[in-house]
Amino acid sequence: NAGVTQTPKFQVLKTGQSMTLQCAQDMNHEYMSWYRQDPGMGLRLIHYSVGAGITDQGEVPNGYNVSRSTTEDFPLRLLSAAPSQTSVYFCASSYSGAKNIQYFGAGTRLSVL
Amino acid sequence: AQTVTQSQPEMSVQEAETVTLSCTYDTSESDYYLFWYKQPPSRQMILVIRQEAYKQQNATENRFSVNFQKAAKSFSLKISDSQLGDAAMYFCAYLPIQGAQKLVFGQGTRLTINP
């Protein structure tokens, strides 16, 4: 059981480049989310999805796009990377059931030069 | 909007001693969940303990326990018999029961264990 898988683990981009951070889960979870972690600020929610075809914005959505075409996958797209997007990105998933526990991927460290 | 505050950026404790990490939160909801997550140098987010606001009994998981004070909106984590493997960043997090599962995190506390 792989859980939540994020790729790549590390990435360096130049300002203006685009890329997609991949997230996949094999637990049939309805909810999936993207967070970014910056020093001294904890994790902040970027976008989330309550099921295939349904997405919504979190606390810091600007500069990021998401889509959810399947239950398993929830990619995060940076259309034109900026140095302010240098961060560690985490994907998480959970059931809508009683436990409400979110399971996290191992994270992607992104540097934008 | 809900907020979570961890006022201790860094803490240290001697191995085998007990340490308490503080967390306060602000919400107008009456029912919610609270969590402590551990993030070791590997960067993986690991769930340590979970508390349901409607339960008065404090949650415990082996050496980890919480002091949940709902009226004071306080949720501290106590680690007993500290071990070197407990060294990590610890994040307090709030999750509303109603609506989408949008975790709100505190800023984190870096815990150092001195041998």
Interface residues (C-beta under 8 A of the other chain):
Chain A: Y31 S33 Y35 G40 M41 G42 L43 R44 L45 Y48 V50 D56 G58 V88 F90 A92 S94 S96 K99 N100 I101 Q102 F104 A106 G107 R109
Chain B: V4 Q6 P9 Y33 F35 S42 R43 Q44 M45 L47 R50 F91 L95 I97 A100 Q101 K102 L103 V104 F105 G106 Q107 G108
